[in-house]
Amino acid sequence: MQKKEYYINSKDGCRLYYRCWEPEGGPVGVINLVHGFGEHSGRYNEWAQKFVQAGYAVTAVDYRGHGKADGKRGHASSMQRLLDDIETLLHLSRQQFPHAPHFLYGHSMGGNLVINYHLRRDRGELKALIVSSPWIKLAFEASVFKILLAKMLVHVFPSVVTETNLVVEHISHDPQVQEAYRADPLVHGFISLKLYDVITRGGNFILKNGHRIAIPTLLMHGTADMITSYKASLYLGYKGREKITFKSWPGLYHELHNEYEKEDVFRYIYEWLKKIS
């Protein structure tokens, strides 16, 4: 396996941090990975290696406001800028692997972004989507007061950040995963009013336009997820049922790839990829 890491520039000059895991010989396909909110692509090293062992190359970036990328932590000014970051990733990935099919894989906020990318920008370059525990809606409701306050302030102080108060124990049942998350200096727990608004609107757009998903999509969610809404994924799976394979994981938390059952999760993804290829 070969691994590469370096900085690349998005369309507006924002530096993103690029990672690539490559098998020996030509890959059977390329998994282009988009991480979740508050984290970074380096947290997927072990997960990426599983795909490499199966013959796939994996590419990823830390998008703006996250990991080693430029930008204020937890802030992005628009959906357009975030989709630009994904487009930058895909452009480089297709240059490096021009003859392999390309898949777009998003977790949590990344799941929101990859679906929005397909609905808004995909020009037929993607073979399929893999979406894990997407942030379409949160699993909990903010108070009406906080929602109204955010709506009033987002236009005045868009880059002001607030703490997410994430309960780390809810990302995975595995205490080692929880401790690694707490100790990771590249993980943060802040979100700007604007980014929250962008992702909320993006989730609403997905629910309204899910029937327009036009490529095979594997949508997975744990029933015990206390961070993002399982019910929202279930609804999307029904609305886009012509193209979406919905897989429910009973009792699993938010990070399916970091649960004790991660081998089962990977095997399911791998078999689905073989089926659609």
C-alpha positions in Angstrom: 0.0 0.0 0.0 1.2 3.5 -0.8 0.0 6.5 1.2 0.3 10.1 0.1 -0.5 13.3 2.0 -0.1 16.9 0.9 -1.9 20.3 0.6 -4.1 21.2 -2.4 -6.0 24.4 -3.2 -9.8 24.6 -3.5 -11.3 27.0 -6.1 -11.0 30.1 -3.9 -7.5 29.3 -2.8 -8.4 27.7 0.5 -5.9 25.0 1.4 -7.3 21.6 1.9 -5.3 18.6 3.2 -5.3 15.7 0.8 -4.8 12.0 1.7 -4.6 9.0 -0.7 -4.3 5.3 0.1 -3.4 3.3 -3.0 -3.1 -0.5 -3.5 -0.3 -2.1 -5.4 -1.3 -2.2 -9.1 -4.3 -0.5 -10.6 -7.4 -0.1 -8.3 -10.7 -1.8 -9.1 -12.4 1.5 -8.0 -11.8 4.7 -6.1 -13.5 5.6 -2.9 -13.6 9.4 -2.5 -14.2 10.0 1.2 -15.8 13.0 2.8 -15.5 13.1 6.6 -18.0 14.3 9.2 -18.4 17.5 11.2 -15.7 18.4 13.7 -13.3 15.6 12.6 -10.8 15.0 9.8 -9.8 12.5 7.1 -7.0 11.1 9.2 -9.5 9.4 11.5 -10.3 7.1 8.6 -6.8 5.6 8.2 -7.8 2.1 9.5 -11.1 2.2 7.5 -9.3 3.2 4.3 -6.8 0.3 4.6 -9.7 -2.2 4.5 -10.8 -0.8 1.1 -7.1 -0.9 -0.1 -6.9 -4.6 0.9 -10.0 -5.2 -1.2 -8.3 -3.5 -4.2 -9.7 0.0 -4.0 -7.9 3.3 -3.8 -9.2 5.8 -1.2 -8.8 9.6 -1.5 -10.0 12.2 1.0 -9.5 15.8 2.1 -9.9 17.7 5.3 -12.3 20.3 4.0 -12.3 24.0 5.1 -12.6 24.6 8.8 -11.6 21.1 9.7 -8.4 19.1 10.4 -5.3 20.5 8.7 -7.3 22.6 6.2 -7.4 26.4 6.2 -10.3 28.3 7.6 -11.9 29.1 11.0 -12.7 25.9 12.9 -16.3 24.9 12.4 -17.1 27.5 9.8 -17.9 27.6 6.1 -19.6 30.5 4.4 -21.8 28.6 2.0 -22.8 25.2 0.6 -21.1 26.3 -2.7 -17.7 26.5 -1.0 -18.1 23.1 0.6 -19.1 21.5 -2.7 -16.1 23.3 -4.3 -13.9 21.4 -1.8 -15.5 18.1 -2.9 -15.2 19.0 -6.6 -11.5 19.7 -6.0 -11.0 16.3 -4.4 -12.8 14.6 -7.3 -10.9 16.5 -9.9 -7.5 15.4 -8.5 -8.7 11.9 -7.9 -9.9 11.5 -11.5 -6.5 12.8 -12.7 -4.7 10.2 -10.6 -7.1 7.3 -11.4 -8.6 8.1 -14.8 -9.6 4.6 -15.7 -11.3 3.4 -12.5 -14.9 3.9 -11.4 -15.3 6.6 -8.8 -17.5 6.4 -5.7 -18.3 9.2 -3.3 -18.6 8.2 0.4 -19.8 10.6 3.0 -20.2 10.2 6.8 -22.5 12.4 9.0 -22.1 16.0 7.7 -20.1 14.4 4.9 -23.2 12.4 4.0 -25.2 15.6 3.7 -22.5 17.0 1.4 -22.1 14.1 -0.9 -25.9 13.8 -1.6 -26.0 17.6 -2.2 -23.0 17.3 -4.5 -24.8 14.6 -6.6 -28.1 16.5 -6.7 -26.5 19.8 -7.6 -23.3 19.1 -9.5 -22.8 15.5 -10.6 -22.4 15.4 -14.3 -22.3 11.6 -14.6 -18.7 11.2 -13.2 -19.8 9.1 -10.2 -20.6 5.4 -10.2 -22.4 5.4 -6.9 -22.8 7.0 -3.4 -22.1 5.5 0.0 -23.8 7.5 2.8 -23.2 6.7 6.5 -25.3 8.2 9.3 -26.0 11.4 7.3 -26.7 14.7 9.0 -30.0 15.3 7.3 -31.6 16.2 10.6 -30.2 15.9 14.1 -31.4 13.2 16.4 -32.4 15.9 18.9 -34.3 19.1 18.6 -32.8 22.4 19.7 -35.0 24.7 21.7 -37.4 27.0 19.8 -35.6 30.0 21.5 -32.2 28.8 20.2 -33.5 28.2 16.7 -35.1 31.7 16.5 -32.0 33.4 18.0 -29.8 31.6 15.4 -32.0 32.7 12.5 -31.8 36.3 13.7 -28.1 36.4 14.2 -26.8 34.3 11.3 -27.0 37.3 8.9 -25.4 39.6 11.4 -22.7 37.4 12.9 -22.4 34.4 10.4 -18.9 33.3 11.6 -19.6 33.4 15.3 -19.1 29.9 16.6 -20.8 28.1 19.5 -20.0 24.8 21.2 -21.7 21.7 19.9 -21.6 20.0 23.3 -21.2 16.6 21.6 -21.5 13.7 23.9 -18.4 11.7 22.8 -19.8 8.5 24.3 -22.5 8.6 21.6 -20.1 8.3 18.6 -19.3 4.6 19.3 -19.7 1.9 21.9 -15.9 1.4 21.9 -14.2 3.3 24.8 -10.9 3.3 22.8 -12.6 5.2 20.0 -14.0 7.7 22.5 -10.6 8.3 24.1 -8.9 8.7 20.8 -11.5 11.2 19.8 -11.0 13.2 23.0 -7.2 13.2 22.6 -7.1 14.1 18.9 -5.8 17.7 18.6 -7.4 18.0 15.1 -10.9 17.3 16.4 -13.0 20.3 17.4 -16.4 20.9 18.9 -17.4 24.3 17.5 -19.8 25.3 14.8 -20.6 28.7 13.3 -24.1 30.0 13.0 -23.7 30.1 9.2 -22.4 26.5 8.9 -25.3 25.2 11.0 -27.7 27.1 8.7 -26.0 25.8 5.6 -26.2 22.1 6.7 -29.8 22.5 8.0 -30.9 23.9 4.6 -28.9 21.3 2.8 -30.7 18.6 4.8 -34.1 20.1 3.9 -33.0 20.2 0.2 -32.2 16.5 0.4 -35.6 15.6 1.9 -37.4 17.6 -0.8 -35.3 16.2 -3.7 -34.4 12.7 -2.6 -36.5 11.3 -5.5 -34.0 12.8 -7.9 -31.1 10.7 -6.8 -30.1 9.0 -10.0 -27.2 6.7 -9.2 -27.0 3.6 -6.9 -26.8 4.8 -3.3 -26.1 2.8 -0.2 -27.6 4.6 2.8 -26.8 3.2 6.2 -27.8 4.3 9.7 -27.6 2.8 13.2 -31.0 2.6 15.0 -29.4 3.8 18.3 -27.7 6.9 16.7 -28.2 9.8 19.2 -26.4 12.4 17.0 -28.1 12.3 13.6 -31.6 11.3 12.8 -32.2 7.7 11.9 -35.8 8.5 11.0 -34.7 11.2 8.5 -32.5 8.6 6.7 -35.4 6.1 6.8 -37.6 8.7 5.1 -35.0 9.5 2.5 -34.5 5.8 1.8 -38.3 5.5 1.1 -38.4 8.7 -1.0 -35.4 7.7 -3.1 -36.2 4.0 -3.1 -35.7 3.5 -6.9 -31.9 4.1 -6.4 -31.3 3.8 -2.7 -30.5 0.7 -0.8 -31.3 1.4 2.9 -29.4 -0.6 5.5 -30.5 -0.4 9.1 -27.9 -1.4 11.7 -29.9 -2.3 14.9 -28.4 -0.9 18.1 -25.4 0.8 16.5 -24.3 4.3 17.3 -23.2 7.1 15.0 -19.8 6.0 13.6 -20.7 2.6 12.1 -17.1 2.3 10.9 -15.9 2.5 14.5 -18.3 0.2 16.2 -17.5 -3.3 17.4 -19.5 -4.6 14.3 -17.3 -2.7 11.9 -16.2 -5.8 10.1 -19.8 -6.6 9.3 -20.3 -3.0 8.1 -17.3 -3.2 5.8 -18.4 -6.6 4.5 -21.9 -5.3 3.7 -20.4 -2.3 1.8 -18.0 -4.5 -0.1 -20.7 -6.9 -1.2 -22.9 -4.0 -2.3 -20.0 -2.5 -4.3 -19.5 -5.9 -6.1 -23.2 -6.2 -6.8 -23.5 -2.8 -8.6 -20.1 -3.0 -10.4 
